């Protein structure tokens, strides 16, 4: 399951990264079906890979149970996420990529760049703590920025806060948010929930320059808010 460089295979890295990401975002137990959906593979393929990952000591998984990373699996996932998120930020900051273009590029590059190269990126960028989507960048030692954040879709009406993170798995959604001028660092207030699963009405911007707009639940499920204290 390893590579000539001593790293685990691309498949192993992809799996532990996805399991960690699903755990990190806190949207329910990590199940085989959720991992399969993220990786666009069958449930049986995930089951087979999880057996291998368990043998490698990277995951804990009982049949029909939740999937959890071991301490070793956590360490590996954080190393992959560090490479991925620093590459994304470098592509935006140094090469002029937009935030909807970088995910797929980083998916490829994260498996082939050296740790020295990634450390040089971090130094060049001033050792940043978040990527272009607001995702925390693990330090070289595996430390990660902890923040109190909640999904916009889960907020109570009247709650205000700042958009600090956007799920980056759907480039079309990122382009839509950019077209709607919704992005990291913006102040947001949840004004109203339309009934029967309708859109949310939000108020964006500083108090002296606010604008209201509707936002569908799919988009609201992609925006992480740091509520105002």
Secondary structure, 3 states (H helix, E strand, C coil): CECCCCCECHHHHHHHHHHHHHHHCCCCCCCHHHHHHHHCCCHHHHHHHHHHHHHCCCEEECCCCCEEECHHHHHHHHHHHHHHHHHHHHHHHHHCCCCCCHHHHHHHHCCCCCHHHHHHHHHHCCCCCECCCCCECCCCCCCCCCCCCEEHHHCCCCCEEEEEEECCCCHHHHHHHHHCCCCCCCEEEEEEECCCCCCEEEEECCHHHCEEEEECHHHHCCEEEEECC
